[in-house]
Amino acid sequence: MAHNPHAPQPGPEGTHDPAGSTQMFRAFVDDGEPQGGQQPAATSSGPKTGVIAAVVAVVLVLGAVAWLALG
């Protein structure tokens, strides 16, 4: 395995200190964050509109089937 000087080194007891990994991960995550802070939440009308459209479509199909069967 290649020598990686940036890899966290085990402590004197031979245990691995995860603080270095956590700090690198946080720096990576903070680096990719947009400058504007958090992104605005999506509006909740999107999923409701889809559900309403699906219910209307099902009612229309059932109505057409019943009209053809009884007519």
Buried (B, 14 or more C-beta within 10 A) or exposed (E): EEEEEEEBEEEEEEEEEEEEEEEEEEEEEEEEEEEEEEEEEEEEEEEEEEEEEEEEEEEEEEEEEEEEEEE
